[in-house]
Amino acid sequence: MAGTEEETESVWWAAPKFVVSAVAVILLVIAGIILFVVVGDDEQSDAAPPAQPPATSSSTSSTPTAEATPEESVCGLDATGGTTLTAAPADVEWEFLGGIAAPKSAEHGPGVVDEQTGVRSCYSHTPEGALLSLAGRIAASGDGELLLNTTEALSLDGPGKDVDLQLVRNRLAEGASTSPPIEIAGFRLLSYSDDQATVEIVGSVDTGTELLYITSSAIMTWHEGDWYIRYNDDGSSGPVEGRVSDLSGYVPWGP
């Protein structure tokens, strides 16, 4: 990807730190979503931007159905789409969750917002749905309790999920903030199939002296009618993380 530099060493999204110097940067992520701090040698990204997907259209429902087939959204979202995404989803509204803006689309979700926990779930079985699900998880990191509840509800069981949950619990017990003041700025869809999507999201962080662009990714798995994050055993969530110099090669998108 032209004009992109990435760092190669990271810690979890759920435990972001600020490192403002010539050799250290803040690293974004969901999913709790997990936010990373990346320090290391820059390397050139070789991932090419994806092609334009077909237009999508459909209707939504905010009431979960009793059952859903593996292909269906658990709350009845019946949007259809291609396997690529090079344009920002249309008809998206943004609302703040603990200081970070989260997207919402009548077509792609979230179709359900839990009144007690605040967990946003039920996204369309499309590239747009996977993107909005990950972006919602990033926004949840602005509220420690919401991040904990979201990670518990929308992550596949395994050692990596346990690592991430414990990290969030530790930071809540310490009274620490779970995320920097980050704003979603762009994205790329790295890959997509019927049951898995790899999504990369860029966040911007204003340090007061400069605007940093931080990128990370997550492997989203279609499971029981919704998108879930599949964590690696060490708690990491995707193949890409680091700092980029600008939004070249990404689709600009944000509040």
FIKOLZA-1660 file (N, C-alpha, C; in steps of 0.1 Angstrom, whole numbers, plus 5000, padded with zeros to 4 digits):
% residues 255
   i   px   py   pz ch aa at
   1 5009 4988 5000  A  M  N
   1 5000 5000 5000  A  M CA
   1 5009 5012 5000  A  M  C
   2 5008 5021 4990  A  A  N
   2 5016 5032 4988  A  A CA
   2 5014 5042 5000  A  A  C
   3 5025 5047 5005  A  G  N
   3 5025 5058 5015  A  G CA
   3 5021 5053 5029  A  G  C
   4 5022 5039 5031  A  T  N
   4 5018 5034 5044  A  T CA
   4 5030 5028 5051  A  T  C
   5 5032 5031 5064  A  E  N
   5 5042 5025 5072  A  E CA
   5 5036 5019 5084  A  E  C
   6 5040 5007 5088  A  E  N
   6 5034 5000 5099  A  E CA
   6 5045 4996 5109  A  E  C
   7 5042 4996 5122  A  E  N
   7 5050 4991 5132  A  E CA
   7 5048 4976 5134  A  E  C
   8 5057 4969 5141  A  T  N
   8 5057 4955 5142  A  T CA
   8 5056 4949 5156  A  T  C
   9 5055 4957 5166  A  E  N
   9 5054 4951 5180  A  E CA
   9 5042 4957 5187  A  E  C
  10 5034 4950 5195  A  S  N
  10 5022 4955 5200  A  S CA
  10 5018 4950 5213  A  S  C
  11 5009 4957 5220  A  V  N
  11 5002 4952 5232  A  V CA
  11 4987 4953 5229  A  V  C
  12 4978 4949 5239  A  W  N
  12 4964 4947 5236  A  W CA
  12 4957 4960 5233  A  W  C
  13 4946 4960 5225  A  W  N
  13 4937 4971 5223  A  W CA
  13 4930 4976 5235  A  W  C
  14 4927 4967 5244  A  A  N
  14 4920 4971 5256  A  A CA
  14 4929 4978 5266  A  A  C
  15 4942 4978 5263  A  A  N
  15 4951 4985 5273  A  A CA
  15 4960 4995 5265  A  A  C
  16 4954 5006 5259  A  P  N
  16 4961 5015 5252  A  P CA
  16 4970 5024 5261  A  P  C
  17 4981 5029 5256  A  K  N
  17 4989 5039 5263  A  K CA
  17 4993 5050 5253  A  K  C
  18 4997 5061 5258  A  F  N
  18 5002 5071 5249  A  F CA
  18 5017 5071 5250  A  F  C
  19 5024 5070 5238  A  V  N
  19 5038 5071 5238  A  V CA
  19 5041 5081 5227  A  V  C
  20 5044 5094 5230  A  V  N
  20 5046 5104 5220  A  V CA
  20 5061 5107 5220  A  V  C
  21 5068 5102 5210  A  S  N
  21 5082 5104 5207  A  S CA
  21 5085 5101 5193  A  S  C
  22 5097 5102 5189  A  A  N
  22 5101 5100 5175  A  A CA
  22 5100 5085 5172  A  A  C
  23 5101 5076 5182  A  V  N
  23 5102 5062 5179  A  V CA
  23 5090 5054 5185  A  V  C
  24 5080 5061 5191  A  A  N
  24 5069 5053 5197  A  A CA
  24 5056 5060 5193  A  A  C
  25 5045 5052 5191  A  V  N
  25 5032 5057 5187  A  V CA
  25 5021 5049 5194  A  V  C
  26 5009 5056 5194  A  I  N
  26 4998 5049 5200  A  I CA
  26 4992 5040 5189  A  I  C
  27 4987 5029 5194  A  L  N
  27 4981 5019 5184  A  L CA
  27 4966 5016 5188  A  L  C
  28 4958 5018 5178  A  L  N
  28 4943 5016 5180  A  L CA
  28 4940 5001 5180  A  L  C
  29 4931 4998 5187  A  V  N
  29 4921 4988 5185  A  V CA
  29 4913 4987 5198  A  V  C
  30 4899 4982 5185  A  I  N
  30 4887 4971 5192  A  I CA
  30 4889 4962 5198  A  I  C
  31 4892 4950 5196  A  A  N
  31 4880 4943 5200  A  A CA
  31 4877 4935 5208  A  A  C
  32 4894 4937 5231  A  G  N
  32 4880 4939 5233  A  G CA
  32 4874 4944 5222  A  G  C
  33 4871 4956 5215  A  I  N
  33 4882 4955 5207  A  I CA
  33 4895 4959 5214  A  I  C
  34 4907 4954 5208  A  I  N
  34 4919 4957 5216  A  I CA
  34 4926 4969 5209  A  I  C
  35 4932 4979 5218  A  L  N
  35 4940 4989 5212  A  L CA
  35 4955 4986 5215  A  L  C
  36 4963 4989 5205  A  F  N
  36 4977 4985 5206  A  F CA
  36 4986 4997 5207  A  F  C
  37 4998 4996 5214  A  V  N
  37 5008 5006 5213  A  V CA
  37 5019 4999 5206  A  V  C
  38 5024 5005 5195  A  V  N
  38 5033 4998 5186  A  V CA
  38 5046 5006 5186  A  V  C
  39 5058 4999 5189  A  V  N
  39 5071 5005 5188  A  V CA
  39 5080 4996 5180  A  V  C
  40 5087 5001 5170  A  G  N
  40 5095 4992 5162  A  G CA
  40 5099 4999 5149  A  G  C
  41 5106 4991 5140  A  D  N
  41 5110 4996 5127  A  D CA
  41 5098 4996 5118  A  D  C
  42 5097 5007 5110  A  D  N
  42 5086 5008 5100  A  D CA
  42 5088 4998 5089  A  D  C
  43 5077 4993 5084  A  E  N
  43 5078 4983 5073  A  E CA
  43 5067 4987 5063  A  E  C
  44 5069 4985 5050  A  Q  N
  44 5060 4989 5040  A  Q CA
  44 5049 4978 5039  A  Q  C
  45 5036 4983 5038  A  S  N
  45 5025 4973 5037  A  S CA
  45 5024 4969 5023  A  S  C
  46 5021 4956 5020  A  D  N
  46 5019 4951 5007  A  D CA
  46 5005 4947 5003  A  D  C
  47 4996 4951 5012  A  A  N
  47 4982 4948 5010  A  A CA
  47 4976 4958 5000  A  A  C
  48 4969 4954 4989  A  A  N
  48 4963 4963 4980  A  A CA
  48 4949 4966 4983  A  A  C
  49 4944 4978 4981  A  P  N
  49 4930 4981 4983  A  P CA
  49 4921 4972 4976  A  P  C
  50 4909 4968 4982  A  P  N
  50 4900 4959 4975  A  P CA
  50 4892 4966 4964  A  P  C
  51 4885 4958 4956  A  A  N
  51 4877 4964 4945  A  A CA
  51 4863 4968 4950  A  A  C
  52 4856 4976 4942  A  Q  N
  52 4843 4981 4946  A  Q CA
  52 4833 4970 4946  A  Q  C
  53 4825 4969 4957  A  P  N
  53 4815 4959 4959  A  P CA
  53 4802 4963 4952  A  P  C
  54 4793 4953 4950  A  P  N
  54 4780 4957 4945  A  P CA
  54 4772 4965 4955  A  P  C
  55 4762 4973 4950  A  A  N
  55 4754 4980 4960  A  A CA
  55 4745 4971 4968  A  A  C
  56 4741 4975 4980  A  T  N
  56 4733 4967 4988  A  T CA
  56 4720 4974 4991  A  T  C
  57 4710 4966 4994  A  S  N
  57 4697 4972 4999  A  S CA
  57 4689 4961 5006  A  S  C
  58 4682 4966 5016  A  S  N
  58 4673 4957 5023  A  S CA
  58 4666 4964 5035  A  S  C
  59 4660 4956 5044  A  S  N
  59 4653 4962 5055  A  S CA
  59 4659 4956 5068  A  S  C
  60 4656 4962 5080  A  T  N
  60 4661 4958 5092  A  T CA
  60 4650 4955 5102  A  T  C
  61 4655 4948 5113  A  S  N
  61 4646 4946 5124  A  S CA
  61 4654 4946 5137  A  S  C
  62 4649 4953 5147  A  S  N
  62 4656 4954 5160  A  S CA
  62 4652 4943 5170  A  S  C
  63 4644 4934 5166  A  T  N
  63 4639 4924 5175  A  T CA
  63 4645 4910 5171  A  T  C
  64 4653 4904 5180  A  P  N
  64 4659 4891 5177  A  P CA
  64 4649 4881 5173  A  P  C
  65 4652 4872 5163  A  T  N
  65 4643 4861 5160  A  T CA
  65 4646 4850 5170  A  T  C
  66 4637 4840 5171  A  A  N
  66 4639 4829 5180  A  A CA
  66 4651 4820 5175  A  A  C
  67 4652 4819 5162  A  E  N
  67 4663 4810 5157  A  E CA
  67 4668 4817 5144  A  E  C
  68 4681 4814 5141  A  A  N
  68 4686 4819 5128  A  A CA
  68 4695 4809 5122  A  A  C
  69 4694 4807 5109  A  T  N
  69 4703 4798 5102  A  T CA
  69 4717 4804 5102  A  T  C
  70 4727 4796 5099  A  P  N
  70 4741 4802 5098  A  P CA
  70 4742 4814 5089  A  P  C
  71 4733 4815 5079  A  E  N
  71 4735 4826 5069  A  E CA
  71 4727 4838 5073  A  E  C
  72 4717 4836 5082  A  E  N
  72 4708 4847 5086  A  E CA
  72 4713 4855 5098  A  E  C
  73 4710 4868 5097  A  S  N
  73 4713 4877 5109  A  S CA
  73 4703 4873 5120  A  S  C
  74 4708 4873 5133  A  V  N
  74 4700 4868 5144  A  V CA
  74 4688 4877 5146  A  V  C
  75 4688 4890 5142  A  C  N
  75 4676 4898 5144  A  C CA
  75 4669 4901 5131  A  C  C
  76 4672 4894 5120  A  G  N
  76 4665 4895 5108  A  G CA
  76 4670 4905 5098  A  G  C
  77 4682 4911 5100  A  L  N
  77 4688 4919 5089  A  L CA
  77 4690 4911 5077  A  L  C
  78 4684 4915 5066  A  D  N
  78 4686 4907 5054  A  D CA
  78 4693 4914 5042  A  D  C
  79 4702 4923 5046  A  A  N
  79 4710 4930 5036  A  A CA
  79 4719 4920 5029  A  A  C
  80 4722 4922 5016  A  T  N
  80 4731 4914 5009  A  T CA
  80 4742 4923 5003  A  T  C
  81 4753 4916 5000  A  G  N
  81 4765 4924 4995  A  G CA
  81 4775 4915 4988  A  G  C
  82 4785 4921 4983  A  G  N
  82 4796 4914 4977  A  G CA
  82 4806 4909 4986  A  G  C
  83 4818 4907 4981  A  T  N
  83 4829 4903 4990  A  T CA
  83 4840 4913 4991  A  T  C
  84 4838 4925 4986  A  T  N
  84 4847 4936 4987  A  T CA
  84 4840 4948 4992  A  T  C
  85 4848 4958 4996  A  L  N
  85 4842 4970 5001  A  L CA
  85 4852 4982 5000  A  L  C
  86 4850 4990 4990  A  T  N
  86 4859 5001 4988  A  T CA
  86 4852 5015 4989  A  T  C
  87 4840 5015 4993  A  A  N
  87 4833 5027 4996  A  A CA
  87 4827 5027 5009  A  A  C
  88 4826 5038 5016  A  A  N
  88 4820 5039 5029  A  A CA
  88 4806 5035 5029  A  A  C
  89 4801 5027 5039  A  P  N
  89 4787 5024 5039  A  P CA
  89 4778 5036 5040  A  P  C
  90 4767 5035 5032  A  A  N
  90 4758 5047 5032  A  A CA
  90 4748 5046 5044  A  A  C
  91 4742 5057 5046  A  D  N
  91 4731 5058 5056  A  D CA
  91 4736 5054 5070  A  D  C
  92 4748 5059 5074  A  V  N
  92 4754 5057 5087  A  V CA
  92 4753 5069 5096  A  V  C
  93 4748 5067 5108  A  E  N
  93 4748 5077 5118  A  E CA
  93 4758 5074 5129  A  E  C
  94 4763 5084 5136  A  W  N
  94 4773 5082 5146  A  W CA
  94 4768 5087 5160  A  W  C
  95 4771 5079 5170  A  E  N
  95 4767 5083 5184  A  E CA
  95 4779 5079 5193  A  E  C
  96 4781 5088 5203  A  F  N
  96 4793 5086 5212  A  F CA
  96 4790 5076 5223  A  F  C
  97 4799 5067 5225  A  L  N
  97 4799 5057 5236  A  L CA
  97 4812 5059 5244  A  L  C
  98 4810 5066 5255  A  G  N
  98 4822 5069 5264  A  G CA
  98 4832 5077 5257  A  G  C
  99 4829 5086 5248  A  G  N
  99 4839 5095 5242  A  G CA
  99 4843 5090 5228  A  G  C
 100 4839 5079 5223  A  I  N
 100 4843 5074 5210  A  I CA
 100 4831 5072 5202  A  I  C
 101 4830 5078 5190  A  A  N
 101 4818 5077 5181  A  A CA
 101 4817 5063 5175  A  A  C
 102 4805 5057 5176  A  A  N
 102 4801 5044 5170  A  A CA
 102 4792 5046 5159  A  A  C
 103 4793 5038 5148  A  P  N
 103 4784 5039 5137  A  P CA
 103 4772 5031 5139  A  P  C
 104 4761 5035 5132  A  K  N
 104 4748 5027 5132  A  K CA
 104 4742 5029 5119  A  K  C
 105 4737 5018 5113  A  S  N
 105 4730 5018 5100  A  S CA
 105 4717 5010 5102  A  S  C
 106 4706 5015 5096  A  A  N
 106 4694 5007 5096  A  A CA
 106 4695 4995 5088  A  A  C
 107 4703 4995 5078  A  E  N
 107 4705 4983 5070  A  E CA
 107 4714 4973 5075  A  E  C
 108 4726 4977 5081  A  H  N
 108 4736 4968 5085  A  H CA
 108 4739 4967 5100  A  H  C
 109 4732 4974 5108  A  G  N
 109 4733 4972 5122  A  G CA
 109 4740 4983 5130  A  G  C
 110 4740 4982 5143  A  P  N
 110 4735 4971 5151  A  P CA
 110 4720 4971 5151  A  P  C
 111 4714 4959 5150  A  G  N
 111 4700 4958 5151  A  G CA
 111 4694 4956 5165  A  G  C
 112 4703 4954 5174  A  V  N
 112 4699 4952 5189  A  V CA
 112 4709 4960 5197  A  V  C
 113 4704 4968 5207  A  V  N
 113 4712 4974 5217  A  V CA
 113 4706 4970 5230  A  V  C
 114 4714 4962 5238  A  D  N
 114 4709 4957 5251  A  D CA
 114 4706 4968 5261  A  D  C
 115 4694 4969 5266  A  E  N
 115 4691 4980 5275  A  E CA
 115 4698 4980 5288  A  E  C
 116 4702 4969 5293  A  Q  N
 116 4709 4968 5305  A  Q CA
 116 4724 4969 5304  A  Q  C
 117 4730 4962 5294  A  T  N
 117 4745 4962 5293  A  T CA
 117 4750 4972 5283  A  T  C
 118 4741 4977 5274  A  G  N
 118 4746 4986 5263  A  G CA
 118 4752 4979 5252  A  G  C
 119 4754 4966 5252  A  V  N
 119 4761 4959 5241  A  V CA
 119 4753 4960 5228  A  V  C
 120 4760 4964 5218  A  R  N
 120 4755 4966 5204  A  R CA
 120 4758 4953 5196  A  R  C
 121 4747 4947 5191  A  S  N
 121 4749 4934 5184  A  S CA
 121 4740 4933 5172  A  S  C
 122 4740 4922 5165  A  C  N
 122 4732 4919 5154  A  C CA
 122 4736 4928 5142  A  C  C
 123 4745 4924 5134  A  Y  N
 123 4749 4931 5122  A  Y CA
 123 4747 4922 5110  A  Y  C
 124 4746 4929 5098  A  S  N
 124 4743 4921 5086  A  S CA
 124 4754 4912 5082  A  S  C
 125 4750 4901 5075  A  H  N
 125 4760 4891 5070  A  H CA
 125 4766 4896 5057  A  H  C
 126 4773 4908 5058  A  T  N
 126 4779 4914 5047  A  T CA
 126 4793 4921 5051  A  T  C
 127 4801 4925 5041  A  P  N
 127 4813 4932 5045  A  P CA
 127 4810 4945 5053  A  P  C
 128 4799 4952 5050  A  E  N
 128 4795 4964 5057  A  E CA
 128 4792 4960 5072  A  E  C
 129 4785 4949 5074  A  G  N
 129 4781 4944 5087  A  G CA
 129 4794 4941 5096  A  G  C
 130 4803 4935 5089  A  A  N
 130 4816 4931 5097  A  A CA
 130 4823 4944 5100  A  A  C
 131 4824 4954 5091  A  L  N
 131 4830 4967 5094  A  L CA
 131 4823 4974 5106  A  L  C
 132 4810 4975 5105  A  L  N
 132 4803 4982 5116  A  L CA
 132 4804 4975 5129  A  L  C
 133 4805 4962 5129  A  S  N
 133 4806 4954 5141  A  S CA
 133 4820 4957 5148  A  S  C
 134 4830 4957 5140  A  L  N
 134 4843 4960 5145  A  L CA
 134 4844 4975 5150  A  L  C
 135 4839 4984 5142  A  A  N
 135 4839 4998 5146  A  A CA
 135 4831 5000 5159  A  A  C
 136 4820 4993 5161  A  G  N
 136 4813 4994 5173  A  G CA
 136 4821 4989 5185  A  G  C
 137 4829 4978 5183  A  R  N
 137 4837 4973 5194  A  R CA
 137 4848 4983 5197  A  R  C
 138 4854 4990 5188  A  I  N
 138 4863 5000 5190  A  I CA
 138 4857 5011 5199  A  I  C
 139 4845 5015 5195  A  A  N
 139 4839 5026 5202  A  A CA
 139 4835 5022 5217  A  A  C
 140 4832 5009 5219  A  A  N
 140 4830 5004 5232  A  A CA
 140 4842 5005 5241  A  A  C
 141 4854 5006 5236  A  S  N
 141 4865 5007 5244  A  S CA
 141 4866 5020 5251  A  S  C
 142 4858 5030 5248  A  G  N
 142 4857 5042 5255  A  G CA
 142 4850 5041 5268  A  G  C
 143 4844 5030 5271  A  D  N
 143 4837 5028 5284  A  D CA
 143 4841 5014 5289  A  D  C
 144 4848 5013 5300  A  G  N
 144 4853 5001 5305  A  G CA
 144 4843 4990 5307  A  G  C
 145 4832 4993 5313  A  E  N
 145 4822 4983 5316  A  E CA
 145 4816 4978 5303  A  E  C
 146 4813 4987 5294  A  L  N
 146 4807 4984 5281  A  L CA
 146 4817 4975 5273  A  L  C
 147 4830 4978 5273  A  L  N
 147 4840 4970 5266  A  L CA
 147 4840 4956 5272  A  L  C
 148 4839 4955 5285  A  L  N
 148 4840 4942 5292  A  L CA
 148 4827 4934 5287  A  L  C
 149 4816 4940 5288  A  N  N
 149 4803 4933 5284  A  N CA
 149 4803 4929 5269  A  N  C
 150 4808 4938 5261  A  T  N
 150 4809 4935 5246  A  T CA
 150 4818 4924 5243  A  T  C
 151 4830 4924 5249  A  T  N
 151 4840 4914 5247  A  T CA
 151 4834 4900 5252  A  T  C
 152 4828 4900 5263  A  E  N
 152 4822 4888 5268  A  E CA
 152 4811 4882 5258  A  E  C
 153 4803 4892 5253  A  A  N
 153 4791 4887 5245  A  A CA
 153 4795 4884 5231  A  A  C
 154 4805 4891 5225  A  L  N
 154 4807 4889 5211  A  L CA
 154 4821 4885 5207  A  L  C
 155 4827 4876 5215  A  S  N
 155 4840 4870 5212  A  S CA
 155 4839 4855 5212  A  S  C
 156 4845 4848 5203  A  L  N
 156 4845 4834 5204  A  L CA
 156 4853 4829 5216  A  L  C
 157 4848 4819 5222  A  D  N
 157 4855 4813 5234  A  D CA
 157 4869 4808 5231  A  D  C
 158 4878 4810 5240  A  G  N
 158 4891 4805 5238  A  G CA
 158 4901 4812 5247  A  G  C
 159 4914 4807 5247  A  P  N
 159 4924 4814 5256  A  P CA
 159 4926 4829 5253  A  P  C
 160 4925 4833 5241  A  G  N
 160 4927 4847 5237  A  G CA
 160 4916 4856 5243  A  G  C
 161 4904 4851 5243  A  K  N
 161 4893 4858 5249  A  K CA
 161 4895 4860 5264  A  K  C
 162 4899 4849 5270  A  D  N
 162 4902 4849 5285  A  D CA
 162 4913 4859 5288  A  D  C
 163 4923 4860 5280  A  V  N
 163 4934 4869 5282  A  V CA
 163 4929 4884 5281  A  V  C
 164 4921 4886 5271  A  D  N
 164 4916 4900 5269  A  D CA
 164 4906 4904 5280  A  D  C
 165 4897 4895 5284  A  L  N
 165 4888 4898 5295  A  L CA
 165 4895 4902 5308  A  L  C
 166 4905 4894 5311  A  Q  N
 166 4913 4896 5323  A  Q CA
 166 4920 4910 5323  A  Q  C
 167 4925 4913 5311  A  L  N
 167 4932 4926 5310  A  L CA
 167 4923 4937 5312  A  L  C
 168 4911 4936 5306  A  V  N
 168 4901 4947 5308  A  V CA
 168 4897 4948 5323  A  V  C
 169 4895 4936 5329  A  R  N
 169 4891 4936 5344  A  R CA
 169 4902 4942 5352  A  R  C
 170 4914 4940 5349  A  N  N
 170 4925 4945 5357  A  N CA
 170 4926 4960 5356  A  N  C
 171 4924 4965 5344  A  R  N
 171 4924 4980 5342  A  R CA
 171 4912 4987 5349  A  R  C
 172 4900 4980 5348  A  L  N
 172 4889 4985 5356  A  L CA
 172 4891 4986 5370  A  L  C
 173 4898 4975 5376  A  A  N
 173 4901 4975 5390  A  A CA
 173 4911 4986 5394  A  A  C
 174 4919 4989 5385  A  E  N
 174 4929 5000 5387  A  E CA
 174 4924 5014 5385  A  E  C
 175 4912 5014 5380  A  G  N
 175 4906 5027 5377  A  G CA
 175 4912 5034 5365  A  G  C
 176 4918 5026 5356  A  A  N
 176 4925 5031 5345  A  A CA
 176 4916 5033 5333  A  A  C
 177 4918 5043 5325  A  S  N
 177 4911 5045 5312  A  S CA
 177 4914 5033 5303  A  S  C
 178 4904 5029 5295  A  T  N
 178 4906 5017 5286  A  T CA
 178 4909 5022 5272  A  T  C
 179 4909 5034 5269  A  S  N
 179 4912 5039 5256  A  S CA
 179 4916 5053 5255  A  S  C
 180 4925 5057 5245  A  P  N
 180 4928 5071 5243  A  P CA
 180 4916 5078 5236  A  P  C
 181 4917 5091 5235  A  P  N
 181 4906 5098 5228  A  P CA
 181 4908 5096 5213  A  P  C
 182 4903 5086 5207  A  I  N
 182 4905 5082 5194  A  I CA
 182 4893 5084 5185  A  I  C
 183 4895 5086 5172  A  E  N
 183 4884 5088 5163  A  E CA
 183 4886 5080 5151  A  E  C
 184 4876 5072 5147  A  I  N
 184 4877 5064 5135  A  I CA
 184 4878 5073 5123  A  I  C
 185 4888 5069 5115  A  A  N
 185 4892 5078 5103  A  A CA
 185 4891 5071 5090  A  A  C
 186 4892 5058 5090  A  G  N
 186 4892 5051 5077  A  G CA
 186 4893 5036 5079  A  G  C
 187 4892 5028 5068  A  F  N
 187 4892 5014 5069  A  F CA
 187 4897 5007 5056  A  F  C
 188 4900 4994 5057  A  R  N
 188 4902 4985 5045  A  R CA
 188 4896 4972 5049  A  R  C
 189 4890 4965 5039  A  L  N
 189 4885 4952 5040  A  L CA
 189 4897 4943 5034  A  L  C
 190 4904 4936 5043  A  L  N
 190 4915 4928 5038  A  L CA
 190 4911 4915 5031  A  L  C
 191 4900 4909 5036  A  S  N
 191 4895 4896 5030  A  S CA
 191 4881 4894 5035  A  S  C
 192 4874 4886 5027  A  Y  N
 192 4860 4883 5031  A  Y CA
 192 4855 4870 5025  A  Y  C
 193 4849 4862 5033  A  S  N
 193 4842 4850 5028  A  S CA
 193 4829 4848 5036  A  S  C
 194 4822 4838 5033  A  D  N
 194 4808 4836 5039  A  D CA
 194 4809 4836 5055  A  D  C
 195 4820 4831 5060  A  D  N
 195 4821 4829 5075  A  D CA
 195 4832 4837 5081  A  D  C
 196 4839 4845 5074  A  Q  N
 196 4851 4852 5080  A  Q CA
 196 4854 4865 5072  A  Q  C
 197 4857 4875 5080  A  A  N
 197 4861 4888 5074  A  A CA
 197 4873 4893 5082  A  A  C
 198 4883 4898 5075  A  T  N
 198 4894 4904 5081  A  T CA
 198 4893 4919 5078  A  T  C
 199 4891 4927 5088  A  V  N
 199 4889 4941 5087  A  V CA
 199 4900 4949 5094  A  V  C
 200 4904 4960 5087  A  E  N
 200 4914 4969 5093  A  E CA
 200 4908 4983 5094  A  E  C
 201 4910 4989 5105  A  I  N
 201 4904 5002 5108  A  I CA
 201 4915 5011 5113  A  I  C
 202 4915 5023 5107  A  V  N
 202 4925 5034 5111  A  V CA
 202 4918 5044 5120  A  V  C
 203 4924 5047 5131  A  G  N
 203 4919 5057 5141  A  G CA
 203 4929 5069 5141  A  G  C
 204 4924 5080 5143  A  S  N
 204 4933 5092 5145  A  S CA
 204 4933 5096 5160  A  S  C
 205 4945 5100 5164  A  V  N
 205 4946 5105 5178  A  V CA
 205 4953 5119 5177  A  V  C
 206 4947 5129 5183  A  D  N
 206 4953 5142 5184  A  D CA
 206 4960 5143 5197  A  D  C
 207 4974 5144 5196  A  T  N
 207 4982 5145 5208  A  T CA
 207 4983 5159 5213  A  T  C
 208 4978 5169 5206  A  G  N
 208 4979 5183 5209  A  G CA
 208 4990 5190 5201  A  G  C
 209 4999 5182 5196  A  T  N
 209 5010 5187 5188  A  T CA
 209 5010 5181 5174  A  T  C
 210 5004 5169 5172  A  E  N
 210 5003 5163 5159  A  E CA
 210 4991 5153 5159  A  E  C
 211 4987 5150 5147  A  L  N
 211 4977 5140 5145  A  L CA
 211 4983 5127 5141  A  L  C
 212 4981 5116 5149  A  L  N
 212 4987 5103 5146  A  L CA
 212 4976 5094 5140  A  L  C
 213 4980 5086 5131  A  Y  N
 213 4971 5076 5125  A  Y CA
 213 4975 5062 5129  A  Y  C
 214 4967 5055 5136  A  I  N
 214 4970 5042 5142  A  I CA
 214 4961 5032 5135  A  I  C
 215 4966 5021 5131  A  T  N
 215 4958 5011 5125  A  T CA
 215 4959 4997 5132  A  T  C
 216 4948 4990 5132  A  S  N
 216 4948 4976 5136  A  S CA
 216 4937 4969 5130  A  S  C
 217 4936 4956 5132  A  S  N
 217 4927 4947 5125  A  S CA
 217 4922 4937 5134  A  S  C
 218 4911 4930 5129  A  A  N
 218 4905 4919 5136  A  A CA
 218 4900 4909 5126  A  A  C
 219 4901 4896 5130  A  I  N
 219 4894 4885 5122  A  I CA
 219 4880 4883 5128  A  I  C
 220 4870 4887 5120  A  M  N
 220 4857 4885 5124  A  M CA
 220 4851 4872 5118  A  M  C
 221 4844 4865 5127  A  T  N
 221 4838 4852 5123  A  T CA
 221 4823 4853 5124  A  T  C
 222 4816 4848 5114  A  W  N
 222 4802 4847 5114  A  W CA
 222 4797 4835 5122  A  W  C
 223 4791 4838 5133  A  H  N
 223 4788 4827 5143  A  H CA
 223 4774 4829 5148  A  H  C
 224 4765 4820 5147  A  E  N
 224 4751 4820 5153  A  E CA
 224 4744 4833 5149  A  E  C
 225 4746 4838 5137  A  G  N
 225 4738 4849 5132  A  G CA
 225 4744 4863 5135  A  G  C
 226 4757 4864 5138  A  D  N
 226 4763 4877 5141  A  D CA
 226 4778 4876 5139  A  D  C
 227 4784 4887 5139  A  W  N
 227 4799 4888 5137  A  W CA
 227 4805 4887 5151  A  W  C
 228 4815 4878 5153  A  Y  N
 228 4822 4876 5166  A  Y CA
 228 4837 4878 5162  A  Y  C
 229 4845 4883 5172  A  I  N
 229 4859 4884 5171  A  I CA
 229 4866 4871 5175  A  I  C
 230 4875 4866 5167  A  R  N
 230 4882 4854 5170  A  R CA
 230 4896 4859 5174  A  R  C
 231 4899 4857 5187  A  Y  N
 231 4913 4861 5192  A  Y CA
 231 4923 4850 5191  A  Y  C
 232 4935 4854 5188  A  N  N
 232 4946 4844 5189  A  N CA
 232 4948 4841 5204  A  N  C
 233 4955 4830 5207  A  D  N
 233 4957 4826 5221  A  D CA
 233 4964 4836 5229  A  D  C
 234 4972 4845 5223  A  D  N
 234 4979 4855 5231  A  D CA
 234 4970 4868 5233  A  D  C
 235 4958 4868 5228  A  G  N
 235 4949 4879 5229  A  G CA
 235 4949 4889 5218  A  G  C
 236 4958 4887 5208  A  S  N
 236 4958 4896 5197  A  S CA
 236 4946 4892 5188  A  S  C
 237 4943 4902 5179  A  S  N
 237 4930 4900 5171  A  S CA
 237 4931 4900 5156  A  S  C
 238 4943 4903 5151  A  G  N
 238 4944 4904 5136  A  G CA
 238 4958 4905 5131  A  G  C
 239 4960 4905 5118  A  P  N
 239 4973 4905 5112  A  P CA
 239 4980 4918 5111  A  P  C
 240 4973 4929 5113  A  V  N
 240 4979 4943 5110  A  V CA
 240 4977 4952 5122  A  V  C
 241 4988 4958 5126  A  E  N
 241 4987 4968 5136  A  E CA
 241 5000 4977 5135  A  E  C
 242 4998 4990 5138  A  G  N
 242 5009 4999 5138  A  G CA
 242 5005 5013 5134  A  G  C
 243 5015 5021 5130  A  R  N
 243 5012 5035 5126  A  R CA
 243 5013 5037 5111  A  R  C
 244 5004 5045 5105  A  V  N
 244 5005 5048 5091  A  V CA
 244 5006 5063 5090  A  V  C
 245 5013 5067 5079  A  S  N
 245 5016 5081 5078  A  S CA
 245 5004 5090 5074  A  S  C
 246 4995 5083 5067  A  D  N
 246 4983 5090 5062  A  D CA
 246 4972 5080 5058  A  D  C
 247 4962 5085 5052  A  L  N
 247 4951 5076 5048  A  L CA
 247 4952 5070 5034  A  L  C
 248 4963 5072 5028  A  S  N
 248 4965 5066 5014  A  S CA
 248 4962 5051 5014  A  S  C
 249 4954 5047 5005  A  G  N
 249 4951 5033 5004  A  G CA
 249 4939 5028 5012  A  G  C
 250 4934 5037 5021  A  Y  N
 250 4923 5034 5029  A  Y CA
 250 4911 5042 5024  A  Y  C
 251 4899 5037 5028  A  V  N
 251 4886 5044 5025  A  V CA
 251 4884 5054 5037  A  V  C
 252 4884 5067 5035  A  P  N
 252 4881 5076 5046  A  P CA
 252 4867 5074 5051  A  P  C
 253 4866 5074 5064  A  W  N
 253 4853 5071 5070  A  W CA
 253 4853 5074 5085  A  W  C
 254 4843 5081 5089  A  G  N
 254 4843 5085 5103  A  G CA
 254 4832 5095 5106  A  G  C
 255 4830 5099 5119  A  P  N
 255 4820 5109 5123  A  P CA
 255 4823 5123 5118  A  P  C
% end
